[in-house]
């Protein structure tokens, strides 16, 4: 069975609600799961140490900040889903099209599928003052379909998940390059970064969601707020 997993960040509870509700609005009836750091810790899956520095989460293993609680826990997706195709997405997404179509015609020869962004951020901060971290394959893992039955994903063991630096996980270092399938950019359109796509299927507010100061007038903000309002009135 195909499944969807959304990273949960307590500061972005509204964004999580919008992402999940927009998926339902567009017709998806399959399972939608949250990846919640406290839950993974309670289950003794996520064993990495976490520190705080300058009011931001810090991963000592990576020697780098984490702008969300799912910065690294996202890579537990295939272990949690166990089988089938499992889509992980950040919580700062707005889905504008039937997400089920992203699973159509996927080749099982690939271990993962994602949009091959060429994103080298210029600024030093993003979303609510968090540090803008630069690493290889930036934003590739923000919308990523895992082939949970692919033998190469078995290499993503609990030991690697808890010991590898985040930059190696985000770069998919457990895979060969030819095991990474490419999705159309319409499935992960970076608002304020990408241009030239008039009607993307999924928009990603990677710089900041519309409810954050300074981001309320960006493209697709009105749709995001409308979805939030509909969730408040009709969501579950």
Secondary structure, DSSP 8 states (H G I E B T S, - for coil): --EEEEE--GGGHHHHHHHHHHHHHTT--S-EEEE-HHHHHHTT------EEETTEEEETTTTEEESSTHHHHGGGHHHHH-SSEEEEE-SSEEE-S-GGGGGTT--TT-SEEE--------SSEETTTEE----TTTTGGGEEEEETT-GGGGGS-HHHHHHS-HHHHHTTTTS-GGGEEE--GGGSEETTT--S-SS-SEEE-TT--TTSTT-TTSTTHHHHHHHHHHHHHH--
